[in-house]
């Protein structure tokens, strides 16, 4: 990989503004440049890429995603399933989850209430060796390093037991990196995915569509300033752009161990869960560039007793600079490692 990274030439400077005049996300990544396909052809001709790798990268450039089998050993899936049962039994306070909305400590989790479609666990890799193995899996990094044009770092993981049922969205609106274009995500199937379980849905080609602007030049959704009105306006804007460009959505039903790697600007989400009894075990990893991403932040909601006996919600921001490594792969630790909720 070092030889490849040393061969990247002609990389344009990082843009000063996050959006172009056309409302696209400004990018210095080679995959977003006009000569992207020519570069792939050159690497394939030089023997740096095999036919399958080259075709996958062409699909990423043109459609905004690629798929491949990561070659994960079967024991990883069994071990992660066992770890999931353990964390639901022990409910460690320094692991965070969300039944819906902001993250909170697992100490507040109620399996009967919360273990159902749409819930997610953040940074399970901090409590599961199997999840950590996926988080720092070299075959995934091989593609991510290539796409980013430099060494990557995994910034966070999200585990889903059921379909997320998330509306179509774009990661840079909610996930902050500097620059915003230095963001790639991987979705890993931890079991064979049924069409009734709320599969991942995405819109091929939507990574080339303009962004909804919360204010002129600002594509980011800020929970402290924006709410349902802005969220609905953004969703309608995206739907209209998809219609205007004649794009259609696809759903991903695949075998265990397959990975979908997507461009940060690709519209994606979770389809409706037709059968709530069907799981959709999956693991999501966000990546940025190791040279630029230095601090991982996480917003956590603390539940505190109010003066009248009511429950008061208090947001807190946690940070970490700790990076975990496996060979040449790097990924941030959980910012809430060692956390204990007040009064517990």
N, C-alpha and C positions, 0 to 999 in steps of 0.2 A: 504493500500500500504506500510506503514511503516514496518509492520510485514514481508511482502514479501522481502523488500529490506534488512532487517536485516538478512534474511535467506540465502542470496547469499553467498556461501562459495567456496573456492578453486579458486578464480578469479586469472588468471595469471597476472604477472606484465605487465604494458604497454610496448610494444616493443620500442627499441631505434631507429630503422630504420623504415621508413614508408612502405617499401616493403620487402618482404621475398626474399630468393634466387630464388624462382620460379616466382617472379614478381607479387605475390599476395599482396593485401593490408594487412599489418600486423595488427592484431586485438587482443585485450584482452576481447572482448565481448563474453558472453557465447554462443550466437547464432552461433559463428564462431568456436567453439571448437568441438572436436570429440564426446563429450558426450552430445551434445545439445538435441538430441531426448530423451535420457535417463532422462535428467532433466525435460523435459516436462511431460514425463510419470510419474515421481515421484510427480510433482506438481498436476497432475490430480488425481493420486491415493490418495493424501493427502487432496483432496477436495479444493485445492487452484485455480483450473481451471475447468471450465465446459467443456463438450465435444466440443462445437463449438470453444471456445477459444483455447483449446489444438490443435485442428486440424488446426486452422488458424496459430498458431505458428509453427507447423510442416511444413506447406506450406512455411512460411517465411524462415525457416532454409533450406529447400530443394530447393525451387524455387526462393527465394529472394523477395517475396512479400506476402501480405495477403489482403483480402478485407472484409469489414463489413459495416453494416448500422450504422451510427453514432447517429441516433435518434435525429437529429436536428429538432427543432420546425419549422413548415411551415412559421411562421412570419419572421424568419431569412432570408429566401430566398427573400421574398418580400421586406423587409427592405434594404437588400444589393443591390437589383436591383434599388431601389429608390436612394440610396446613390451613385450608379454609375452614374446615370443621373445628380445628383447634382454636382459631382466633374467634369464631363465633361462640365457642364454649368459654374461653378465658376472657374475652373482651378486653384486650390490653388498652390501657388509657392513652398510650402514645402511638396508637394507630387511629387514623381518621376515616370516616365514612360519611356518606350522604344518602338518606332515604329520598331526599329531594331538596334542592337548594344548596346552601353553603355546607361546608364540611364541619363535622363536630367529632369529639372524642368517641372512640368505640366504647368507652365506659358507660355511655348513655344508650347504647344500642339495645334494642329489644327484638329478639328474633321473630316473635309472633307478629310484631307490628312492622318491622323494618326489612325483614328478609323476603323481599318480593320484587317483581319487575321494576326496573329503573334505578335501583340502588347501586351505589358504586363504593369501592374501597380505594383510597389513595395510598400510594407508596407501599403496597403489600410487600414489595421486595425488602423492606426493612424488617419484616417478621417472617419471611419465608425464603429459605435457601433456594427452593425451586423457582420462585418468582424472580429472585436475584439472578439466577442463571439465565433466564429468558431476557431480563433487563440488560444484561451484559453479553448477549449472544453474538459471537463474532460474525456469522453469516448475515445477520441483520445489519450490523455496523458496516460490513463491506459495501452494501448498497448505499447506506446513508452517507458514509464518508465520500463515496464517489459523487453522489448528488450534491452534497455541500461543497465539494472541492477541497476539503481540508478535514482534519480529525474532528469527529463529532463527540458530543457528550449527551448522555441521556439525562433529561432534566426532571422527569417525573414519570410515574406509572399509575395507571388506573385499572382496577379489576372490575369486571362486570360478570355477575352470575347469571343474570337474565338480560333480555334486550333492554337497551337504554331508553328507547322510544324518544330520543332527543330530536327536536326539530332540525331541519337542515341548517347548517351553520358553517362558518369558516374559522379555523383555529386562531389566526392573528387577532380576531375581534376580541377574544377572551384570554388567550395565552400570550403573554408579553415576552418578546425577545428583542435584542438590539444587535443588528437591525431587524425589523419585523419579518423580513423574508428568510432569515436564517432559522427556519423552523420546518421540521419534517416529522411525520408521525407514522407509527406502525401499529397495526391491529393484528393480533395473533389469535387464531382459533385454538381453543383449548379442548374442543370436542368437535365432532361432526355437527355442522350447523343446519338445523331444520328450517324450512320456510315458514313454519308456524311459530318460531321462537322470537320473531322480531329481528330479522337479520339486518346487518349494516346496509344502509342505502347511500348512494352517492350519485353525483351528476357528472359523468365524463365530459371534460372540456370546460367545465365551469371555472377552472383555475385561471382562465383568461378573461373572466368577466370583471367589470368594475365593481368597486365596493360601495355599499351604502355609507354615507358620511353623516356621523352624529352632529358634526359641525364642519365647516369647510376645511378639508384636508385631514380630518380626524376620523379614522375607521374603528376606533376602540370603544367597546362598551364598558362604562364605568358604573358599577353598582351604586356608588354614592351619588351619582348625578343622573343616571338613566334608569328607566323603568319599563313598564308594559307598553307605553305609547311608542317609545323608541324601538323596542323589540318587535312590535307588530309592524311598524313602518319598515324596518330592515327586512323582515320576512317577506313583506309584499314586494319590496324593491327587488329582492333576489328572485322571487317567483316570476316577476315581470321580465327580468333579464333572461332567465332561462327560457321563457316562452318566446321572447323576441329573437333569440338566437337559435331556436328550434332544437334545444337540447332535451334529452330525456334522462330519467333516472334508471339506475340498475341496483339490484339487491345482490348481496354476496352470500350464497350458500356454498360451503366448501368443506373440505376434510380437515380433521384435526392436524395441527401443525402448519397449516398454510398461513401466509402472512400477506396482508394488503398494506402496501406502503404508499402514502399519499402526500401530494403537494399541499403545502399549508393553505393555499387559497381554494382548494377543492371543496365544494359544498358537499357535506355529508351529514349523516345522522343515523337514527335508528328507526326502522319501520315498526308499525303497530304489532304488538304481541297477540297473535291469534289464539294461542293456547297458553294461558298463564302457568300451566304445569310444566311446560317445556323450558329447560334452561338454555342459555346461550353463553356458556363460559368463554370468556375472552379477556385478553390482556392488551392494554394500549400503552404505548411508550411515546413520549414526545422527546425530540432531539433538537439540539442547537449546536453551534460551533464552539468547540472547546476553548478557542482563543478569546471568544467574546462573552461567553456566559460564565460569570464568576460567582453569582450569588443566587441561591434558590429561595424563594419566598412562598409562604403558604398562609392563607387566611383561614382562621378557625373561629367558630362560634362557641363561646363558653356559655354554659347554662348556670345562672346564679340565682340564689333565693332573693326575692325582692322584699321590701319593707313590710308589705302586706301579705307575705306568704306566697305571692305569685312567682313565676319563673321569669327571670330577666335574661335576655340574650345580650352578650357582650362580645364584639368582634376583637380578635387579636391577630397580629401578624408575627409569624415565626420565620426565622432565617437560618440558613446554613451555608457554609462554604466547604463542607466536607464532601469529598469526591471519593467514591468507591471504584476500585479497579479490578479487572480480570484480564491479565495479559495486556493488550493494547487498547482495551475497551474501558471507557470511563462513564460513570453515572453518579448523579447526586444522591446523597443519603436523604432520609426523611428530615425535614426541618423540625419536626415535633418529637424526635427521638428523646426519650426520657421525660416527656411531659406528664404532669399529674394535674387533673382538674382541681380547682379550688374546693376545699372542704372534703376531699376524698383521699 
